[in-house]
Amino acid sequence: MTSATLLLVRHGQTVWHAENRYAGVSDVALTDTGYAQAEALGKWAAAHPVDAVWTSPLSRAIATAEPACRALGLTARREPALRECDFGVVEGHTLAEFAARNPRAADAFRDDPVAHPFPGAEDPRAAAGRGTAALRRIAADRPGGRVLVVAHNTLLRLVLCSLLHIPLAEYRRVLPRLGNAAVSEIRVDGDHTALLSLNVPCA
């Protein structure tokens, strides 16, 4: 078998996410709820073993993966290309706060977040490209295996759209939100990807 199964997980809740603030490249810690979600993911992983664990280099993803690594006796590998998107001027702020300052730019973002990203933000197409390439590398490294990948909400939604041939501009409408520590299962075989489950809570 050449295909690999990837179990994609958004990290646990952080303080900024609890307040609906954009957390991209900022290294924001998990809340108590986030740590509880990580522990639930660890229990899920113990019942659904995987062969390897990969994470974003940001601490919220590493901390979310730690209970699963502990349960499985694995050491997580870090992939810089799995980091969250840089949200530019909106980093640390809510969309409502941005809209109050710049309503036209906020409306343009809502209409097409790829053609009109936030000022100073990473190009979503570039983020999708790096994340997609990273997942394909991880899958190629474990043919026939099951790999837990802990990353981020916007990056994973962009990558899922890329892998499933959904227009990137639709990522906010087609995939409104990935739940914290919820599991989305895909099968990757070279350039072909199958979606097996989406946003399944682990507790």
N, C-alpha and C positions, 0 to 999 in steps of 0.2 A: 504493500500500500504506500503510495507517495503522498497522499493528502494528510494534512495535520488538522486536528481540532483545536481551535483557540477559544478560550473562555475569557471574554473581555469584561472587565469590571471597572466601573468608575470608583474612585477612592471614597472613603467615608466622609461624612459631613465635616466641614470646617466652620469656623466662626463666620467667615465672610459668606459662605454659602447659606448658612442659617439666616443671614440677613439679605440674601439674594444679591450679594455683591460679586462682581466679576473677579475671579482669582485665576490669573494666568500664570505668568512667570514668577509671581510672588510666592514665597515659601510660607504658606499659612498652615498653622497646626490644626489637627483634628480637635473637635469638641469631644466631650464625654460620650455623646451620642455616636460620634464618628468612631471612637474606639470600640464602643459596643457593636457597631456594625462590622468592624474589622474582626472582632472575636466571632461573630456569627458567620462571617465568611470562612474563618478558620475551621469552624465546626462543619460547615458545608464541604470544605475541601477534604476534610478527614473522611467524609462519607462518599466523596466523588474524586478519588485520587487523581493527581496529575503528575506528569513526568518532569516538568520544569516550571519555574516561575520567573517572569520578567516584569519589571516595573519601570515607570518613569523615574528620572533621577530626583524628583521633588519629594520632600519628606512626607507629605500627606499620602502619596502613593506607596512609598516604602513602608510606612507604619501600617497601612491597611493590609499589605501583603504579609506582614510579619507573623500574625497568628497562623496563617495557612502554611507558611514555611516551617514554623515550629511544629505544627501537627504532622507535616509530611517529612520532616527531616531534610528539607531542601534549603539551599541558599539562593536567594533571589539574584538574578542578574539585571543590571540596570542598562537601559537603552536611552541615550540622550534624545533620540528622535521621537520618543513617546512623551516628551514634555508637553504641557498644555500650551495653547496658543498665547501669544502676547497680545493683550487687549488694548494696548496703547493708552490713550487718555482715560479710558473707562476702567482701567485696572484699579480695583479697590472701591469702585463706585457701582451704583445700580443703574439700570437702563433708564429708570424714571428720573434720576438725578441728571443724567446726560441729556435726556429729552427736555428737561427744564432749561438747560443752558443752550442747547442747540437742537431745537425741534425738527428742523429740516433734515439735518444729518441723521437724527434718530429715525425719522420716517423712512429715509432712504435705506437705512440699515434694515429696518423691519421688512421692507419690500424686497430687498435683495442683499443679504448680508455678505455675499461674496463679491459682488460688484462694488458695494459701498461699505467696506469694513470701517471700524472706528478709526479716527485720525491717529496715526502713529502705530496702528496695530499690524501684526504679521499678516501677510497676504494669506487668506484662507486656502487658496489653491496650493501655495507652497507648504502649508501645514498638512493638508491632505496628502500631498505627495510624499513628504518625509515619513508621515505616519504609516501610509500604505506600504511604502518600501520596507519599513521596519517590520511590519507584521508579516510580509512575504518572506523576509530573511529569517524571522523566527520560525515560521512554518517550515521553511526549507531545511532548517537545522534539526527538526524533529519529525521526519516523515513517519506517519502512522501514530504519532504521539498526541498527547493531550497537554496543552500548555495554558497556564493561568497568566493573564496579562492584566496588570493593574495600571490604569492610566487616568484619563480625564474626560469630562463631559463633552466639551466642544470638539476636542481632537477626535475622540472615538466616533462621534456622530458624523464628522466630515469623512473619516476613514471608512465607516460603514457605507456611506453614500458612494464613495469612490469605488469600493470593492464590489458593490451591488449595482453599479451603473445607474445610480439615481443622481440627477443633476445636483451639483453641490449647492446651488442657490436655494434648494428646497430643504436643506438639512434641518432648519428650525421648525418647518411645518411638518415634514414627514417624521422626524424624530424629535419631538418637542423637548424631551428630557430623558436622560438615563438616570435611574435611581441610584442613590449612594449604595455601593456594595452589591448592587444587583448584577446578575450574570447574563450576558448575551453570548450565545454559542454560534460559532461559524466554522465551516469546514473549508480550508484553503488548499487548493490543488493547482499550483502554478498560477496562471492568470485567472483561474476560475474559483469563485467563492459561492458557497451556499449558506444561507441563514437558517439555522436550526432552531433557535429560540431567541427572544428579545426581552431584555429588562425583567428577568425572572428574579424575584426576591430570594435571598439565600436563607431567610429566617421567617 
